[in-house]
């Protein structure tokens, strides 16, 4: 009986030893830093039914493939090494029932996450945006699955990379994931809207902006984006109504009133082109009123001050042109029209001066001020503005 038992035991040990030579060889190669040999041995072990049930097999495989991904020469030969490493460590963790290698595996997972971001950065810098997006996204997967934390920078970088690679569906998914975490980033919705426009989906582009405005009702860029959509479509009445309702809900939002002024401005131009001068004048009055409301809320609002000043400036120029068209015999009418022009210029001047104070480098403002000062006979200021344009 004892002889038989001994024989069985020897047989079992022989089978176990037979099952492990590739794993052992891989371990020796790891110690020697022979990573290609280690890979060949551990790959062979994958076809051994007993070896694949061992935690060590997968931990070695994870270690080997991680090293392959880190070495620039070897990573080019084995481009999916990092992903294989991650799969291997996942399996090793699953088989490590006692958690004997928990700390070691955690360190390895941290390295995998860091390496994925490094690969992403290198790919982005070489304009391989598809690969960059893939690895930034993978870095976030590791962070989320293994460290229970969304890697927001990786998600954003993935979105940007996918967008540059024209992988629009992936870019949208990444931007959306970023927005879910970074609640204070309204600009992300503009990026998403722009992608939908590239895809030719104007309805979704508008919907994204409108949904974002519910969360960020005072964001200027979102409001302007929605406004631009309506302006591009020539849907001025819809834009007007949309802004009117928004202003009723938020009467202290200067951006809404500025946007409303812009809409009335465009409606005025449209009616003027249609030959409806009376309605055009009415819309211009409403535009001026809206701009003034915006300025009353925020006195140093550049856009509102500039637009209002520019409106008066343009009206003054129209009067000057009208005066120049008067026959030489009608001297009194000519003078009266020039006086009207000066009065209009004088009304618009303070708004343009405020705009200049807020943004001293805006060329359009400087040019308008130069021309107004010249019309009003203020030579000193005319020279000052002229010098700024040199």
C-alpha positions as CSV (number, residue, x, y, z in Angstrom):
1,X,0.0,0.0,0.0
2,X,2.7,2.4,0.9
3,X,4.6,1.6,-2.2
4,X,1.6,2.4,-4.3
5,X,0.9,5.7,-2.5
6,X,4.5,6.8,-3.0
7,X,4.3,6.0,-6.6
8,X,1.2,8.1,-7.0
9,X,2.8,11.0,-5.1
10,X,5.8,10.9,-7.4
11,X,3.6,10.9,-10.4
12,X,1.6,14.0,-9.2
13,X,4.8,15.9,-8.5
14,X,6.1,15.0,-11.9
15,X,2.9,16.3,-13.5
16,X,3.1,19.5,-11.5
17,X,6.7,20.1,-12.4
18,X,5.8,19.4,-16.1
19,X,3.0,22.0,-15.9
20,X,5.3,24.7,-14.6
21,X,8.5,24.8,-16.7
22,X,7.5,27.7,-18.9
23,X,6.4,29.7,-15.9
24,X,9.6,29.0,-14.1
25,X,11.7,29.8,-17.2
26,X,9.7,33.1,-17.5
27,X,10.6,33.8,-13.8
28,X,14.3,33.3,-14.4
29,X,14.1,35.4,-17.5
30,X,12.5,38.2,-15.5
31,X,15.3,38.1,-13.0
32,X,17.8,38.3,-15.7
33,X,16.0,41.1,-17.5
34,X,15.5,39.0,-20.6
35,X,12.1,40.3,-21.4
36,X,11.6,38.8,-24.9
37,X,12.6,35.3,-23.6
38,X,10.3,35.9,-20.6
39,X,7.4,36.7,-23.0
40,X,8.0,33.6,-25.1
41,X,8.0,31.4,-22.1
42,X,4.9,32.9,-20.5
43,X,3.1,32.8,-23.8
44,X,3.8,29.1,-24.0
45,X,2.4,28.7,-20.5
46,X,-0.9,30.1,-21.7
47,X,-1.6,26.8,-23.5
48,X,-1.0,24.8,-20.3
49,X,-4.3,24.0,-18.5
50,X,-2.6,23.7,-15.1
51,X,-0.4,26.8,-15.5
52,X,-3.3,29.1,-16.3
53,X,-4.9,28.2,-13.0
54,X,-1.9,29.6,-11.1
55,X,-1.8,33.2,-9.8
56,X,1.9,33.3,-10.4
57,X,1.5,32.7,-14.1
58,X,-0.7,35.7,-14.6
59,X,1.3,37.9,-12.3
60,X,4.4,37.1,-14.3
61,X,2.6,37.7,-17.5
62,X,1.4,41.1,-16.2
63,X,4.9,42.1,-15.2
64,X,6.4,41.0,-18.5
65,X,3.9,42.8,-20.7
66,X,4.1,45.9,-18.6
67,X,7.9,46.0,-19.1
68,X,7.4,45.5,-22.9
69,X,5.1,48.5,-23.0
70,X,7.6,50.7,-21.1
71,X,10.6,49.9,-23.4
72,X,10.3,52.1,-26.5
73,X,11.8,49.5,-28.8
74,X,9.8,46.6,-27.5
75,X,6.5,48.5,-27.3
76,X,6.7,49.2,-31.0
77,X,7.0,45.5,-31.6
78,X,4.2,44.7,-29.2
79,X,1.8,47.7,-29.4
80,X,-0.9,46.0,-27.3
81,X,1.4,45.0,-24.5
82,X,0.0,47.4,-21.9
83,X,-3.6,46.2,-22.5
84,X,-2.4,42.6,-22.1
85,X,-0.6,43.5,-18.9
86,X,-3.8,44.9,-17.5
87,X,-5.8,41.8,-18.4
88,X,-3.1,39.6,-16.8
89,X,-3.0,41.5,-13.5
90,X,-6.8,41.4,-13.4
91,X,-6.6,37.6,-13.6
92,X,-3.8,37.4,-11.1
93,X,-5.8,39.5,-8.6
94,X,-8.8,37.2,-9.2
95,X,-6.7,34.1,-8.4
96,X,-4.9,35.7,-5.4
97,X,-7.7,34.7,-3.0
98,X,-5.6,35.5,0.1
99,X,-4.4,38.8,-1.2
100,X,-0.8,37.8,-0.8
101,X,0.3,40.1,-3.6
102,X,-2.3,42.9,-3.1
103,X,0.3,45.7,-2.6
104,X,2.5,44.5,-5.4
105,X,-0.5,44.3,-7.8
106,X,-1.7,47.8,-6.8
107,X,1.7,49.3,-7.5
108,X,1.6,47.5,-10.9
109,X,-1.9,48.9,-11.7
110,X,-0.7,52.4,-10.8
111,X,2.2,51.9,-13.3
112,X,-0.2,50.7,-16.0
113,X,-2.4,53.7,-15.5
114,X,0.6,56.1,-15.6
115,X,2.1,54.4,-18.7
116,X,-1.2,54.6,-20.5
117,X,-1.2,58.4,-20.0
118,X,2.5,58.6,-21.1
119,X,1.6,56.7,-24.3
120,X,-1.3,59.0,-24.9
121,X,0.8,62.1,-24.5
122,X,3.5,60.8,-26.8
123,X,0.9,59.8,-29.4
124,X,-0.8,63.2,-29.2
125,X,2.5,65.1,-29.6
126,X,3.2,63.1,-32.8
127,X,-0.4,63.8,-34.0
128,X,-1.4,60.2,-33.8
129,X,-4.7,61.3,-32.3
130,X,-6.5,58.0,-32.6
131,X,-3.9,56.2,-30.5
132,X,-3.8,59.1,-28.1
133,X,-7.5,58.9,-27.5
134,X,-7.4,55.1,-27.1
135,X,-4.7,55.3,-24.3
136,X,-6.1,58.3,-22.5
137,X,-9.4,56.5,-22.4
138,X,-7.7,53.3,-21.2
139,X,-6.0,55.3,-18.4
140,X,-9.4,56.4,-17.2
141,X,-10.7,52.9,-17.4
142,X,-7.9,51.7,-15.1
143,X,-8.4,54.6,-12.7
144,X,-12.2,54.0,-12.6
145,X,-12.2,50.2,-12.3
146,X,-9.3,49.8,-10.0
147,X,-9.1,53.0,-8.0
148,X,-12.7,54.0,-8.0
149,X,-11.9,57.4,-9.3
150,X,-12.6,59.1,-12.6
151,X,-9.4,60.5,-14.1
152,X,-10.9,63.7,-15.4
153,X,-7.8,65.0,-17.2
154,X,-7.5,61.6,-19.0
155,X,-11.2,61.8,-20.0
156,X,-10.8,65.4,-21.3
157,X,-7.6,64.5,-23.2
158,X,-9.3,61.5,-24.7
159,X,-12.2,63.6,-25.9
160,X,-9.9,66.2,-27.4
161,X,-7.8,63.5,-29.1
162,X,-10.9,61.7,-30.5
163,X,-12.2,65.0,-31.8
164,X,-8.9,65.7,-33.6
165,X,-9.0,62.2,-35.0
166,X,-12.5,62.9,-36.3
167,X,-13.8,60.0,-34.2
168,X,-16.8,62.0,-33.2
169,X,-18.9,59.5,-31.5
170,X,-16.1,58.6,-29.1
171,X,-15.3,62.3,-28.6
172,X,-18.9,63.0,-27.7
173,X,-19.0,60.1,-25.2
174,X,-15.8,61.3,-23.6
175,X,-16.9,65.0,-23.4
176,X,-20.2,63.8,-21.9
177,X,-18.4,61.7,-19.3
178,X,-16.2,64.7,-18.4
179,X,-19.2,67.0,-18.0
180,X,-20.8,64.5,-15.6
181,X,-17.9,64.9,-13.3
182,X,-16.8,68.5,-13.9
183,X,-20.0,70.3,-13.1
184,X,-18.4,73.7,-13.6
185,X,-17.4,73.4,-17.2
186,X,-19.9,74.9,-19.5
187,X,-17.4,75.1,-22.3
188,X,-17.6,71.3,-22.7
189,X,-21.1,71.6,-24.0
190,X,-19.9,74.0,-26.7
191,X,-17.3,71.5,-27.8
192,X,-20.1,68.9,-28.0
193,X,-22.3,71.2,-29.9
194,X,-19.5,71.9,-32.4
195,X,-19.0,68.2,-33.0
196,X,-22.7,67.7,-33.7
197,X,-22.4,70.5,-36.2
198,X,-19.4,68.8,-37.9
199,X,-21.6,65.7,-38.1
200,X,-24.3,67.7,-39.7
201,X,-26.7,67.2,-36.8
202,X,-27.9,70.8,-36.2
203,X,-30.8,69.8,-34.1
204,X,-28.6,67.9,-31.6
205,X,-26.1,70.8,-31.6
206,X,-28.9,73.2,-30.5
207,X,-30.3,70.7,-28.0
208,X,-26.9,70.3,-26.2
209,X,-26.6,74.1,-25.8
210,X,-30.2,74.5,-24.6
211,X,-29.7,71.7,-22.1
212,X,-26.5,73.4,-20.9
213,X,-28.3,76.7,-20.5
214,X,-30.6,75.1,-17.9
215,X,-27.6,74.5,-15.7
216,X,-25.6,77.6,-16.7
217,X,-28.2,80.3,-17.5
218,X,-25.7,83.1,-17.2
219,X,-22.9,81.7,-19.4
220,X,-22.3,84.2,-22.1
221,X,-20.8,81.8,-24.6
222,X,-23.7,79.4,-24.4
223,X,-26.2,82.2,-24.8
224,X,-24.3,83.6,-27.8
225,X,-24.1,80.1,-29.3
226,X,-27.8,79.6,-29.1
227,X,-28.3,83.1,-30.5
228,X,-25.9,82.5,-33.4
229,X,-27.8,79.3,-34.3
230,X,-31.0,81.3,-34.7
231,X,-29.2,84.1,-36.5
232,X,-27.6,81.7,-38.9
233,X,-31.1,80.2,-39.6
234,X,-32.6,83.7,-39.9
235,X,-35.0,82.8,-37.1
236,X,-34.9,86.2,-35.4
237,X,-38.4,86.1,-34.1
238,X,-37.7,82.8,-32.4
239,X,-34.5,84.1,-30.9
240,X,-36.3,87.2,-29.7
241,X,-39.0,85.2,-28.0
242,X,-36.5,82.8,-26.5
243,X,-34.5,85.6,-25.0
244,X,-37.6,87.5,-23.8
245,X,-38.7,84.4,-21.8
246,X,-35.3,83.9,-20.4
247,X,-35.0,87.6,-19.3
248,X,-38.3,87.3,-17.5
249,X,-37.0,84.4,-15.5
250,X,-33.6,86.1,-14.9
251,X,-34.1,89.9,-15.0
252,X,-30.6,90.7,-13.6
253,X,-28.8,88.8,-16.3
254,X,-27.0,91.4,-18.4
255,X,-26.0,88.8,-21.0
256,X,-29.6,88.1,-21.8
257,X,-30.4,91.7,-22.4
258,X,-27.3,92.2,-24.5
259,X,-28.3,89.1,-26.6
260,X,-31.8,90.5,-26.9
261,X,-30.3,93.8,-28.2
262,X,-28.3,91.9,-30.8
263,X,-31.4,90.1,-32.0
264,X,-33.4,93.4,-32.3
265,X,-30.3,94.8,-34.1
266,X,-30.5,92.1,-36.7
267,X,-34.3,92.4,-37.0
268,X,-33.8,96.1,-37.7
269,X,-31.3,95.4,-40.4
270,X,-33.6,92.8,-41.9
271,X,-36.6,95.1,-41.9
272,X,-34.5,97.9,-43.5
273,X,-33.5,95.5,-46.3
274,X,-37.2,94.6,-46.8
275,X,-38.0,98.3,-47.2
276,X,-39.9,98.5,-43.9
277,X,-38.2,101.5,-42.5
278,X,-40.8,102.2,-39.8
279,X,-40.5,98.7,-38.3
280,X,-36.7,98.8,-38.7
281,X,-36.7,102.0,-36.6
282,X,-38.9,100.4,-34.0
283,X,-36.6,97.4,-33.6
284,X,-33.6,99.7,-33.4
285,X,-35.2,101.5,-30.5
286,X,-35.8,98.2,-28.8
287,X,-32.2,97.2,-29.4
288,X,-31.0,100.4,-27.8
289,X,-33.4,99.8,-24.8
290,X,-32.1,96.3,-24.4
291,X,-28.4,97.4,-24.5
292,X,-29.1,100.1,-21.9
293,X,-30.7,97.5,-19.6
294,X,-27.6,95.4,-19.9
295,X,-25.4,98.4,-19.1
296,X,-27.6,99.3,-16.2
297,X,-26.9,95.9,-14.7
298,X,-23.2,95.9,-15.6
299,X,-21.8,99.3,-16.4
300,X,-18.5,98.0,-17.7
301,X,-20.0,95.5,-20.1
302,X,-17.8,96.0,-23.1
303,X,-20.1,94.3,-25.7
304,X,-23.2,96.2,-24.8
305,X,-21.4,99.5,-24.6
306,X,-19.7,98.9,-27.9
307,X,-22.8,97.8,-29.8
308,X,-24.9,100.7,-28.5
309,X,-22.1,103.2,-29.3
310,X,-21.7,101.6,-32.7
311,X,-25.4,101.9,-33.4
312,X,-25.4,105.6,-32.7
313,X,-22.2,106.0,-34.7
314,X,-23.7,104.3,-37.7
315,X,-26.8,106.4,-37.4
316,X,-24.7,109.5,-37.3
317,X,-22.8,108.4,-40.4
318,X,-26.1,107.9,-42.2
319,X,-27.0,111.5,-41.4
320,X,-23.7,112.7,-42.7
321,X,-24.2,110.7,-45.9
322,X,-27.7,112.2,-46.2
323,X,-26.3,115.7,-45.8
324,X,-23.7,115.1,-48.5
325,X,-26.4,114.1,-50.9
326,X,-28.2,117.5,-50.4
327,X,-27.9,119.9,-53.4
328,X,-25.5,122.8,-52.8
329,X,-28.4,125.2,-53.0
330,X,-30.0,123.8,-49.8
331,X,-27.4,125.1,-47.4
332,X,-29.7,125.3,-44.4
333,X,-30.9,121.7,-44.8
334,X,-27.3,120.5,-45.2
335,X,-26.3,122.3,-42.0
336,X,-29.4,120.9,-40.1
337,X,-28.5,117.3,-41.1
338,X,-24.9,117.8,-40.0
339,X,-26.1,119.2,-36.7
340,X,-28.4,116.1,-36.3
341,X,-25.4,113.9,-37.0
342,X,-23.3,115.6,-34.4
343,X,-26.1,115.2,-31.8
344,X,-26.3,111.5,-32.6
345,X,-22.5,111.1,-32.4
346,X,-22.5,112.9,-29.0
347,X,-25.1,110.4,-27.7
348,X,-23.0,107.4,-28.8
349,X,-19.7,108.9,-27.6
350,X,-19.9,108.0,-23.9
351,X,-20.7,104.3,-24.6
352,X,-17.7,104.0,-27.0
353,X,-15.5,105.8,-24.4
354,X,-16.6,103.2,-21.8
355,X,-15.9,100.4,-24.2
356,X,-12.4,101.8,-24.8
357,X,-11.8,102.0,-21.0
358,X,-12.8,98.4,-20.6
359,X,-10.8,97.2,-23.6
360,X,-8.2,99.8,-24.6
361,X,-6.8,97.6,-27.4
362,X,-10.0,97.1,-29.4
363,X,-9.2,98.6,-32.8
364,X,-12.8,99.0,-33.9
365,X,-13.6,101.1,-30.9
366,X,-10.6,103.3,-31.4
367,X,-11.5,103.9,-35.1
368,X,-15.0,104.8,-34.2
369,X,-13.8,107.2,-31.4
370,X,-11.3,108.8,-33.8
371,X,-14.0,109.5,-36.3
372,X,-16.5,110.8,-33.8
373,X,-13.9,113.1,-32.2
374,X,-13.1,114.4,-35.6
375,X,-16.7,115.1,-36.4
376,X,-17.2,116.9,-33.1
377,X,-14.1,119.0,-33.6
378,X,-12.1,117.5,-30.7
379,X,-8.6,117.6,-32.4
380,X,-6.7,116.5,-29.3
381,X,-8.7,113.4,-28.9
382,X,-8.6,112.7,-32.6
383,X,-4.8,112.8,-32.6
384,X,-4.7,110.6,-29.5
385,X,-6.9,107.9,-31.2
386,X,-5.0,108.2,-34.4
387,X,-1.7,107.5,-32.6
388,X,-3.2,104.4,-31.1
389,X,-3.8,103.1,-34.5
390,X,-0.2,103.4,-35.7
